[in-house]
Amino acid sequence: MVLLRRVIGDALRARRQGQHRTLREVSTAANVSLGYLSEIERGQKEASSELLAAICDALGARLSELLSEVSSTLSLAENMEGVLVPVDGQTTEGDVSVSVRKDSPLKTTLHATRKPKRDIVYAA
């Protein structure tokens, strides 16, 4: 399941880091404590709409842009949910072995390996 607060936090962090700004700079500009902003970015706290608007303003972004980005990300994640089965498991199909590890709602690692083909030796 994808958590909205994690997607919002990831989007905020990406914008902040894209501007090469520190948590301290943004927290001061948004008038929110550094620790609380950090928790929001890590998806541990739900931010109110007023707080999100203040953080977006501090980042020079519009709240509607952030929410549109979050909506698109959620839509993609929801559509991928059934494709990434089994989670934290391994499947072998013929010569291909596939393992899936879900690190977070938005980070999933898919690793596929193909077994080497054996040379066939014919006896004369």
Helices and strands as residue ranges (DSSP letters): H 4-18, H 23-30, H 34-41, H 49-58, H 63-80, E 89-93, E 96-104, E 107-114
